């Protein structure tokens, strides 16, 4: 969550509303469906963010086990 805020400039309410389908690692973008003022936007974020998300899912949620 912190990386999304730091690297992508996302607001805390936007991070809390993220769903797996909002992440696009191939394009290195995050889709925000309900941003400030109800606006939608695509946010470019570095590969470091997607790497951290993958590590989290592997470690904490047992993805692929």
N, C-alpha and C positions, 0 to 999 in steps of 0.2 A: 504494500500500500504506500509506504513511504517513497519507494523508488518511483512509483507512478506519479506521485505528487512532485518529487524533485526533478525527475528526468522529463516528464511530460507536461508539467505545469497543471496537473489536474487538481480540482478542488476536492476536499474530503468527501463531500456528498456525491461527487461524480465517481470517486473510487469505490465508495460503499455500494453504488448501484451497478458496478461492472459485473457482467456475466461472461462465462467462457466464450460464448459466441461473439462477444464484442472485441475479442482479441484477434488480431490478424498478424501473426508473427512473420509470414512471408512478405508482407508489405511493410512490416514494422510500424503498424498503426493500431490505435485503439479507437473504437467507435463509442462516442458518448451520445446516448439517445435522449437524455434529459439534462442538458447543461443549464447554465445560468440563463434565466429568462425562457426556459423551455426549448432552447435551441439545440439542434443536433450538430455534431462536429466530428471530424476525423483528426486525431492527434498523432503526429509522428513521434515515435519514441525509439531510443537506441536499442540495439540488440541485447544489451546488458539487461534491460528490463525483462525481456522474454526469457532470457536464460535464468534469471532469478525466479520467475514464475514457474518455469519447468522444474527447477530444483526444489521449490516449495511443494509442488504437486507430487513429485517423486518421494520426497522425504515425509511430508506430513499427511498426505492423503493416499499414499501407496498406489499411485497411478501405475498401471501396467503389471500389477501383481495379482 
